[in-house]
Amino acid sequence: MTTTQQPPFPPSEPPRGRGPGDGHGRGPGDGHGHGPDGDNGHGNGGGPGSGSGSGDAHGPGDGHGHGHSHSHGPAAPVSKHLRKVIAAVLIPFAAAVVVGLAVFWPGGAPSHERTGVGFDRQTQQATVTRVDQVDCKSVNASGDTPTGDTSTPEGSSAQQQATGDCKKATIRIDTGKDKGRTFTEIVQPDQSRQLHQSEKVVVAYEPSAPKNLQYSVTDVNRKIPMAVLAGIFALAVVVVGRMRGLMALIALAVSFLILTLFILPAILQGSNPLVVAVIGASAIMLIALYMCHGLSARTSVAVVGTLLSLVLIGLLGSAFIGWAALTGNVDDNTGLIHGLYPSIDMSGLLLAGVIIGSLGVLDDVTVTQTSAVWELHEANPTMGWRGLYRAGIRIGRDHIASVVNTLVLAYAGAALPLLLLFSIAQSSVGTVANSELVAEEIVRTLVGSIGLVASVPVTTALAALVVSADRPSGTGAPAPASARTPARGGKGRRRKH
C-alpha cells in the first residue's frame, strides 16, 4: 500500500523565470520533473525553478508536470511597453489639440449692431411693484365687441380681450441707466404668462421706440431657482461622488468654458464649424476623462475608444447631412444667426452639434466598458483577451439598449411640441419624417446612436487587448495564488505551495 508523501519544498518560491537551471525555466531534477507517484499531472510549474521561461517547469521527483510560459529572463515589462504605445498615440493627438486651440482661438465673439429680434436685444432686470385689475374693454385699442366666429382660437381670444378682466402691471427697472424708472404693461386674460406683484422679470429695451414704449416684459427672472437647483445638483454630486464627484464638477466647468470661450466665438468669427467642434470636443474629452478618472492606461483606452467613435460619427454625419440636403436653417433662431453672420456654414454647424452632443454619452459608454473589462480581469486574471472581450461585450449589449433608448427619448422629448403639432395636423409619418425640421433630428439621433453602438465593441476590444497583455507573468511578479491551477498528487491530494 502506497502512502502519499509530500516532498519538502523550499521555504520560498524563486522569482518566475529566474529559477536555477538553464534560463528556460528548468529547475533541479531529472529533466522531466517526475512526481512521487509517477502521475502525469499538468501542474503550473509551482515547484522550485518554475519560471516564466519557454521550457518545462521541472520540480524534484518523478512526476511529469509542465509549466508553460513565454518570457525569457528579465525582459522589459509588457505593461511599460503598452504604456509607451498608448503614449505614442495620445501625446501627438493632445499636442495637435493644443496647437488647434492656439491657431483657432478667437479672442472673443465679433460685435454687431443689435437687431432687436429674439435674443438679439438689450435686456434689463426689473420688478413688478403693483398689479391692478382693469376692464379689458377700457384698455384695448378697440372697444367694440367682436362679432366674428368665437369658436376659433383667434375669435375666442378677441372675445376675452373685449369682455374679460385684464391686469395692469407697474414695473420698476432695477438695472441699467434707467434704474428706478417705472412703466406699465397690460396683461391680457388669455396670456400664458401672468404677472404677479413682487415678481422679478426681464424686460427688453428698444432705444428707438417712443419713450413710453421703450420697455416691455419678455420673461421671468429665474436666476434664484436655477441657482438653487444647481447648488443641489453640485451638493449631491460631491456627497455621493466625493473627490471624484468634485473633479467631475471642475471638468464640467472647464467644458463649459471651452464651449463659451472657444467653440462659439470661433464659429461666429467664420472658422469652419466642423474643425472647431472637433478641436473643442477633443479638448473637452481629454480634460474631462483624465480629470475625472485619473492618468492611467484604463482612461487612455477610453480616450482612444471615444476618439475612434467620434471619427465615425463625423464621417457618417458629414455624409448623410450632405446626402439628405440638410441646410441647418430650420427655425427663427438659426435664421437669425444666418442673417447676422451669413458666412457661417449652417450645415457645418449642424454637424458640429451632432459631434458635441454625442460626446457626453460616448464618454459614459467608453469609460463603463473599459472599467468592466478591467474588473473582469481583476476577478479572473487568467482569462485571455477573447474571454474578456466576450464577457465585456455581453455587458455592452445591455448598455447599448439603454443608451440608444435614452438618446432617442431625449431628442423626442425636446421635440415633443413639434411632434404634437404634426399630430394635430394629422400628417402621415412619411410626411413628418421628410420635413427638414424632423429629418434633422432623425439624422442627429441615428448618427449619434451608430457611433454609440460602435463604441462598445471598439472600446471593449481595445481594453481586452491591453489588460490581457498586462499580466503578472509579464511583469516579473509572481502570479496570484488564486490564479494558479493546483497540481494534484497520486490520490487527488493537492500539493502544498
Secondary structure as a PSIPRED ss2 file (coil, helix, strand):
# PSIPRED VFORMAT (PSIPRED V4.0)

   1 M C   1.000  0.000  0.000
   2 T C   1.000  0.000  0.000
   3 T C   1.000  0.000  0.000
   4 T C   1.000  0.000  0.000
   5 Q C   1.000  0.000  0.000
   6 Q C   1.000  0.000  0.000
   7 P C   1.000  0.000  0.000
   8 P C   1.000  0.000  0.000
   9 F C   1.000  0.000  0.000
  10 P C   1.000  0.000  0.000
  11 P C   1.000  0.000  0.000
  12 S C   1.000  0.000  0.000
  13 E C   1.000  0.000  0.000
  14 P C   1.000  0.000  0.000
  15 P C   1.000  0.000  0.000
  16 R C   1.000  0.000  0.000
  17 G C   1.000  0.000  0.000
  18 R C   1.000  0.000  0.000
  19 G C   1.000  0.000  0.000
  20 P C   1.000  0.000  0.000
  21 G C   1.000  0.000  0.000
  22 D C   1.000  0.000  0.000
  23 G C   1.000  0.000  0.000
  24 H C   1.000  0.000  0.000
  25 G C   1.000  0.000  0.000
  26 R C   1.000  0.000  0.000
  27 G C   1.000  0.000  0.000
  28 P C   1.000  0.000  0.000
  29 G C   1.000  0.000  0.000
  30 D C   1.000  0.000  0.000
  31 G C   1.000  0.000  0.000
  32 H C   1.000  0.000  0.000
  33 G C   1.000  0.000  0.000
  34 H C   1.000  0.000  0.000
  35 G C   1.000  0.000  0.000
  36 P C   1.000  0.000  0.000
  37 D C   1.000  0.000  0.000
  38 G C   1.000  0.000  0.000
  39 D C   1.000  0.000  0.000
  40 N C   1.000  0.000  0.000
  41 G C   1.000  0.000  0.000
  42 H C   1.000  0.000  0.000
  43 G C   1.000  0.000  0.000
  44 N C   1.000  0.000  0.000
  45 G C   1.000  0.000  0.000
  46 G C   1.000  0.000  0.000
  47 G C   1.000  0.000  0.000
  48 P C   1.000  0.000  0.000
  49 G C   1.000  0.000  0.000
  50 S C   1.000  0.000  0.000
  51 G C   1.000  0.000  0.000
  52 S C   1.000  0.000  0.000
  53 G C   1.000  0.000  0.000
  54 S C   1.000  0.000  0.000
  55 G C   1.000  0.000  0.000
  56 D C   1.000  0.000  0.000
  57 A C   1.000  0.000  0.000
  58 H C   1.000  0.000  0.000
  59 G C   1.000  0.000  0.000
  60 P C   1.000  0.000  0.000
  61 G C   1.000  0.000  0.000
  62 D C   1.000  0.000  0.000
  63 G C   1.000  0.000  0.000
  64 H C   1.000  0.000  0.000
  65 G C   1.000  0.000  0.000
  66 H C   1.000  0.000  0.000
  67 G C   1.000  0.000  0.000
  68 H C   1.000  0.000  0.000
  69 S C   1.000  0.000  0.000
  70 H C   1.000  0.000  0.000
  71 S C   1.000  0.000  0.000
  72 H C   1.000  0.000  0.000
  73 G C   1.000  0.000  0.000
  74 P C   1.000  0.000  0.000
  75 A C   1.000  0.000  0.000
  76 A C   1.000  0.000  0.000
  77 P C   1.000  0.000  0.000
  78 V H   0.000  1.000  0.000
  79 S H   0.000  1.000  0.000
  80 K H   0.000  1.000  0.000
  81 H H   0.000  1.000  0.000
  82 L H   0.000  1.000  0.000
  83 R H   0.000  1.000  0.000
  84 K H   0.000  1.000  0.000
  85 V H   0.000  1.000  0.000
  86 I H   0.000  1.000  0.000
  87 A H   0.000  1.000  0.000
  88 A H   0.000  1.000  0.000
  89 V H   0.000  1.000  0.000
  90 L H   0.000  1.000  0.000
  91 I H   0.000  1.000  0.000
  92 P H   0.000  1.000  0.000
  93 F H   0.000  1.000  0.000
  94 A H   0.000  1.000  0.000
  95 A H   0.000  1.000  0.000
  96 A H   0.000  1.000  0.000
  97 V H   0.000  1.000  0.000
  98 V H   0.000  1.000  0.000
  99 V H   0.000  1.000  0.000
 100 G H   0.000  1.000  0.000
 101 L H   0.000  1.000  0.000
 102 A H   0.000  1.000  0.000
 103 V H   0.000  1.000  0.000
 104 F H   0.000  1.000  0.000
 105 W C   1.000  0.000  0.000
 106 P C   1.000  0.000  0.000
 107 G C   1.000  0.000  0.000
 108 G C   1.000  0.000  0.000
 109 A C   1.000  0.000  0.000
 110 P C   1.000  0.000  0.000
 111 S C   1.000  0.000  0.000
 112 H C   1.000  0.000  0.000
 113 E C   1.000  0.000  0.000
 114 R C   1.000  0.000  0.000
 115 T C   1.000  0.000  0.000
 116 G C   1.000  0.000  0.000
 117 V E   0.000  0.000  1.000
 118 G C   1.000  0.000  0.000
 119 F C   1.000  0.000  0.000
 120 D E   0.000  0.000  1.000
 121 R C   1.000  0.000  0.000
 122 Q E   0.000  0.000  1.000
 123 T E   0.000  0.000  1.000
 124 Q E   0.000  0.000  1.000
 125 Q E   0.000  0.000  1.000
 126 A E   0.000  0.000  1.000
 127 T E   0.000  0.000  1.000
 128 V E   0.000  0.000  1.000
 129 T E   0.000  0.000  1.000
 130 R E   0.000  0.000  1.000
 131 V E   0.000  0.000  1.000
 132 D E   0.000  0.000  1.000
 133 Q E   0.000  0.000  1.000
 134 V E   0.000  0.000  1.000
 135 D E   0.000  0.000  1.000
 136 C H   0.000  1.000  0.000
 137 K H   0.000  1.000  0.000
 138 S H   0.000  1.000  0.000
 139 V H   0.000  1.000  0.000
 140 N C   1.000  0.000  0.000
 141 A C   1.000  0.000  0.000
 142 S C   1.000  0.000  0.000
 143 G C   1.000  0.000  0.000
 144 D C   1.000  0.000  0.000
 145 T C   1.000  0.000  0.000
 146 P C   1.000  0.000  0.000
 147 T C   1.000  0.000  0.000
 148 G C   1.000  0.000  0.000
 149 D C   1.000  0.000  0.000
 150 T C   1.000  0.000  0.000
 151 S C   1.000  0.000  0.000
 152 T C   1.000  0.000  0.000
 153 P H   0.000  1.000  0.000
 154 E H   0.000  1.000  0.000
 155 G H   0.000  1.000  0.000
 156 S H   0.000  1.000  0.000
 157 S H   0.000  1.000  0.000
 158 A H   0.000  1.000  0.000
 159 Q H   0.000  1.000  0.000
 160 Q H   0.000  1.000  0.000
 161 Q H   0.000  1.000  0.000
 162 A H   0.000  1.000  0.000
 163 T H   0.000  1.000  0.000
 164 G C   1.000  0.000  0.000
 165 D E   0.000  0.000  1.000
 166 C E   0.000  0.000  1.000
 167 K E   0.000  0.000  1.000
 168 K E   0.000  0.000  1.000
 169 A E   0.000  0.000  1.000
 170 T E   0.000  0.000  1.000
 171 I E   0.000  0.000  1.000
 172 R E   0.000  0.000  1.000
 173 I E   0.000  0.000  1.000
 174 D C   1.000  0.000  0.000
 175 T C   1.000  0.000  0.000
 176 G C   1.000  0.000  0.000
 177 K C   1.000  0.000  0.000
 178 D C   1.000  0.000  0.000
 179 K C   1.000  0.000  0.000
 180 G C   1.000  0.000  0.000
 181 R C   1.000  0.000  0.000
 182 T E   0.000  0.000  1.000
 183 F E   0.000  0.000  1.000
 184 T E   0.000  0.000  1.000
 185 E E   0.000  0.000  1.000
 186 I E   0.000  0.000  1.000
 187 V E   0.000  0.000  1.000
 188 Q C   1.000  0.000  0.000
 189 P C   1.000  0.000  0.000
 190 D C   1.000  0.000  0.000
 191 Q C   1.000  0.000  0.000
 192 S C   1.000  0.000  0.000
 193 R C   1.000  0.000  0.000
 194 Q C   1.000  0.000  0.000
 195 L C   1.000  0.000  0.000
 196 H C   1.000  0.000  0.000
 197 Q C   1.000  0.000  0.000
 198 S C   1.000  0.000  0.000
 199 E C   1.000  0.000  0.000
 200 K E   0.000  0.000  1.000
 201 V E   0.000  0.000  1.000
 202 V E   0.000  0.000  1.000
 203 V E   0.000  0.000  1.000
 204 A E   0.000  0.000  1.000
 205 Y E   0.000  0.000  1.000
 206 E C   1.000  0.000  0.000
 207 P C   1.000  0.000  0.000
 208 S C   1.000  0.000  0.000
 209 A C   1.000  0.000  0.000
 210 P C   1.000  0.000  0.000
 211 K H   0.000  1.000  0.000
 212 N H   0.000  1.000  0.000
 213 L H   0.000  1.000  0.000
 214 Q C   1.000  0.000  0.000
 215 Y E   0.000  0.000  1.000
 216 S E   0.000  0.000  1.000
 217 V E   0.000  0.000  1.000
 218 T E   0.000  0.000  1.000
 219 D E   0.000  0.000  1.000
 220 V E   0.000  0.000  1.000
 221 N C   1.000  0.000  0.000
 222 R C   1.000  0.000  0.000
 223 K H   0.000  1.000  0.000
 224 I H   0.000  1.000  0.000
 225 P H   0.000  1.000  0.000
 226 M H   0.000  1.000  0.000
 227 A H   0.000  1.000  0.000
 228 V H   0.000  1.000  0.000
 229 L H   0.000  1.000  0.000
 230 A H   0.000  1.000  0.000
 231 G H   0.000  1.000  0.000
 232 I H   0.000  1.000  0.000
 233 F H   0.000  1.000  0.000
 234 A H   0.000  1.000  0.000
 235 L H   0.000  1.000  0.000
 236 A H   0.000  1.000  0.000
 237 V H   0.000  1.000  0.000
 238 V H   0.000  1.000  0.000
 239 V H   0.000  1.000  0.000
 240 V H   0.000  1.000  0.000
 241 G H   0.000  1.000  0.000
 242 R H   0.000  1.000  0.000
 243 M H   0.000  1.000  0.000
 244 R H   0.000  1.000  0.000
 245 G H   0.000  1.000  0.000
 246 L H   0.000  1.000  0.000
 247 M H   0.000  1.000  0.000
 248 A H   0.000  1.000  0.000
 249 L H   0.000  1.000  0.000
 250 I H   0.000  1.000  0.000
 251 A H   0.000  1.000  0.000
 252 L H   0.000  1.000  0.000
 253 A H   0.000  1.000  0.000
 254 V H   0.000  1.000  0.000
 255 S H   0.000  1.000  0.000
 256 F H   0.000  1.000  0.000
 257 L H   0.000  1.000  0.000
 258 I H   0.000  1.000  0.000
 259 L H   0.000  1.000  0.000
 260 T H   0.000  1.000  0.000
 261 L H   0.000  1.000  0.000
 262 F H   0.000  1.000  0.000
 263 I H   0.000  1.000  0.000
 264 L H   0.000  1.000  0.000
 265 P H   0.000  1.000  0.000
 266 A H   0.000  1.000  0.000
 267 I H   0.000  1.000  0.000
 268 L H   0.000  1.000  0.000
 269 Q C   1.000  0.000  0.000
 270 G C   1.000  0.000  0.000
 271 S C   1.000  0.000  0.000
 272 N C   1.000  0.000  0.000
 273 P H   0.000  1.000  0.000
 274 L H   0.000  1.000  0.000
 275 V H   0.000  1.000  0.000
 276 V H   0.000  1.000  0.000
 277 A H   0.000  1.000  0.000
 278 V H   0.000  1.000  0.000
 279 I H   0.000  1.000  0.000
 280 G H   0.000  1.000  0.000
 281 A H   0.000  1.000  0.000
 282 S H   0.000  1.000  0.000
 283 A H   0.000  1.000  0.000
 284 I H   0.000  1.000  0.000
 285 M H   0.000  1.000  0.000
 286 L H   0.000  1.000  0.000
 287 I H   0.000  1.000  0.000
 288 A H   0.000  1.000  0.000
 289 L H   0.000  1.000  0.000
 290 Y H   0.000  1.000  0.000
 291 M H   0.000  1.000  0.000
 292 C H   0.000  1.000  0.000
 293 H H   0.000  1.000  0.000
 294 G C   1.000  0.000  0.000
 295 L C   1.000  0.000  0.000
 296 S C   1.000  0.000  0.000
 297 A H   0.000  1.000  0.000
 298 R H   0.000  1.000  0.000
 299 T H   0.000  1.000  0.000
 300 S H   0.000  1.000  0.000
 301 V H   0.000  1.000  0.000
 302 A H   0.000  1.000  0.000
 303 V H   0.000  1.000  0.000
 304 V H   0.000  1.000  0.000
 305 G H   0.000  1.000  0.000
 306 T H   0.000  1.000  0.000
 307 L H   0.000  1.000  0.000
 308 L H   0.000  1.000  0.000
 309 S H   0.000  1.000  0.000
 310 L H   0.000  1.000  0.000
 311 V H   0.000  1.000  0.000
 312 L H   0.000  1.000  0.000
 313 I H   0.000  1.000  0.000
 314 G H   0.000  1.000  0.000
 315 L H   0.000  1.000  0.000
 316 L H   0.000  1.000  0.000
 317 G H   0.000  1.000  0.000
 318 S H   0.000  1.000  0.000
 319 A H   0.000  1.000  0.000
 320 F H   0.000  1.000  0.000
 321 I H   0.000  1.000  0.000
 322 G H   0.000  1.000  0.000
 323 W H   0.000  1.000  0.000
 324 A C   1.000  0.000  0.000
 325 A C   1.000  0.000  0.000
 326 L C   1.000  0.000  0.000
 327 T C   1.000  0.000  0.000
 328 G C   1.000  0.000  0.000
 329 N C   1.000  0.000  0.000
 330 V C   1.000  0.000  0.000
 331 D C   1.000  0.000  0.000
 332 D H   0.000  1.000  0.000
 333 N H   0.000  1.000  0.000
 334 T H   0.000  1.000  0.000
 335 G H   0.000  1.000  0.000
 336 L H   0.000  1.000  0.000
 337 I H   0.000  1.000  0.000
 338 H H   0.000  1.000  0.000
 339 G H   0.000  1.000  0.000
 340 L H   0.000  1.000  0.000
 341 Y C   1.000  0.000  0.000
 342 P C   1.000  0.000  0.000
 343 S C   1.000  0.000  0.000
 344 I C   1.000  0.000  0.000
 345 D C   1.000  0.000  0.000
 346 M H   0.000  1.000  0.000
 347 S H   0.000  1.000  0.000
 348 G H   0.000  1.000  0.000
 349 L H   0.000  1.000  0.000
 350 L H   0.000  1.000  0.000
 351 L H   0.000  1.000  0.000
 352 A H   0.000  1.000  0.000
 353 G H   0.000  1.000  0.000
 354 V H   0.000  1.000  0.000
 355 I H   0.000  1.000  0.000
 356 I H   0.000  1.000  0.000
 357 G H   0.000  1.000  0.000
 358 S H   0.000  1.000  0.000
 359 L H   0.000  1.000  0.000
 360 G H   0.000  1.000  0.000
 361 V H   0.000  1.000  0.000
 362 L H   0.000  1.000  0.000
 363 D H   0.000  1.000  0.000
 364 D H   0.000  1.000  0.000
 365 V H   0.000  1.000  0.000
 366 T H   0.000  1.000  0.000
 367 V H   0.000  1.000  0.000
 368 T H   0.000  1.000  0.000
 369 Q H   0.000  1.000  0.000
 370 T H   0.000  1.000  0.000
 371 S H   0.000  1.000  0.000
 372 A H   0.000  1.000  0.000
 373 V H   0.000  1.000  0.000
 374 W H   0.000  1.000  0.000
 375 E H   0.000  1.000  0.000
 376 L H   0.000  1.000  0.000
 377 H H   0.000  1.000  0.000
 378 E H   0.000  1.000  0.000
 379 A H   0.000  1.000  0.000
 380 N C   1.000  0.000  0.000
 381 P C   1.000  0.000  0.000
 382 T C   1.000  0.000  0.000
 383 M C   1.000  0.000  0.000
 384 G C   1.000  0.000  0.000
 385 W H   0.000  1.000  0.000
 386 R H   0.000  1.000  0.000
 387 G H   0.000  1.000  0.000
 388 L H   0.000  1.000  0.000
 389 Y H   0.000  1.000  0.000
 390 R H   0.000  1.000  0.000
 391 A H   0.000  1.000  0.000
 392 G H   0.000  1.000  0.000
 393 I H   0.000  1.000  0.000
 394 R H   0.000  1.000  0.000
 395 I H   0.000  1.000  0.000
 396 G H   0.000  1.000  0.000
 397 R H   0.000  1.000  0.000
 398 D H   0.000  1.000  0.000
 399 H H   0.000  1.000  0.000
 400 I H   0.000  1.000  0.000
 401 A H   0.000  1.000  0.000
 402 S H   0.000  1.000  0.000
 403 V H   0.000  1.000  0.000
 404 V H   0.000  1.000  0.000
 405 N H   0.000  1.000  0.000
 406 T H   0.000  1.000  0.000
 407 L H   0.000  1.000  0.000
 408 V H   0.000  1.000  0.000
 409 L H   0.000  1.000  0.000
 410 A H   0.000  1.000  0.000
 411 Y H   0.000  1.000  0.000
 412 A H   0.000  1.000  0.000
 413 G H   0.000  1.000  0.000
 414 A H   0.000  1.000  0.000
 415 A C   1.000  0.000  0.000
 416 L H   0.000  1.000  0.000
 417 P H   0.000  1.000  0.000
 418 L H   0.000  1.000  0.000
 419 L H   0.000  1.000  0.000
 420 L H   0.000  1.000  0.000
 421 L H   0.000  1.000  0.000
 422 F H   0.000  1.000  0.000
 423 S H   0.000  1.000  0.000
 424 I H   0.000  1.000  0.000
 425 A C   1.000  0.000  0.000
 426 Q C   1.000  0.000  0.000
 427 S C   1.000  0.000  0.000
 428 S C   1.000  0.000  0.000
 429 V H   0.000  1.000  0.000
 430 G H   0.000  1.000  0.000
 431 T H   0.000  1.000  0.000
 432 V H   0.000  1.000  0.000
 433 A H   0.000  1.000  0.000
 434 N H   0.000  1.000  0.000
 435 S C   1.000  0.000  0.000
 436 E H   0.000  1.000  0.000
 437 L H   0.000  1.000  0.000
 438 V H   0.000  1.000  0.000
 439 A H   0.000  1.000  0.000
 440 E H   0.000  1.000  0.000
 441 E H   0.000  1.000  0.000
 442 I H   0.000  1.000  0.000
 443 V H   0.000  1.000  0.000
 444 R H   0.000  1.000  0.000
 445 T H   0.000  1.000  0.000
 446 L H   0.000  1.000  0.000
 447 V H   0.000  1.000  0.000
 448 G H   0.000  1.000  0.000
 449 S H   0.000  1.000  0.000
 450 I H   0.000  1.000  0.000
 451 G H   0.000  1.000  0.000
 452 L H   0.000  1.000  0.000
 453 V H   0.000  1.000  0.000
 454 A H   0.000  1.000  0.000
 455 S H   0.000  1.000  0.000
 456 V H   0.000  1.000  0.000
 457 P H   0.000  1.000  0.000
 458 V H   0.000  1.000  0.000
 459 T H   0.000  1.000  0.000
 460 T H   0.000  1.000  0.000
 461 A H   0.000  1.000  0.000
 462 L H   0.000  1.000  0.000
 463 A H   0.000  1.000  0.000
 464 A H   0.000  1.000  0.000
 465 L H   0.000  1.000  0.000
 466 V H   0.000  1.000  0.000
 467 V H   0.000  1.000  0.000
 468 S H   0.000  1.000  0.000
 469 A H   0.000  1.000  0.000
 470 D C   1.000  0.000  0.000
 471 R C   1.000  0.000  0.000
 472 P H   0.000  1.000  0.000
 473 S H   0.000  1.000  0.000
 474 G H   0.000  1.000  0.000
 475 T C   1.000  0.000  0.000
 476 G C   1.000  0.000  0.000
 477 A C   1.000  0.000  0.000
 478 P C   1.000  0.000  0.000
 479 A C   1.000  0.000  0.000
 480 P C   1.000  0.000  0.000
 481 A H   0.000  1.000  0.000
 482 S H   0.000  1.000  0.000
 483 A H   0.000  1.000  0.000
 484 R C   1.000  0.000  0.000
 485 T C   1.000  0.000  0.000
 486 P C   1.000  0.000  0.000
 487 A C   1.000  0.000  0.000
 488 R E   0.000  0.000  1.000
 489 G C   1.000  0.000  0.000
 490 G C   1.000  0.000  0.000
 491 K C   1.000  0.000  0.000
 492 G C   1.000  0.000  0.000
 493 R C   1.000  0.000  0.000
 494 R E   0.000  0.000  1.000
 495 R C   1.000  0.000  0.000
 496 K C   1.000  0.000  0.000
 497 H C   1.000  0.000  0.000
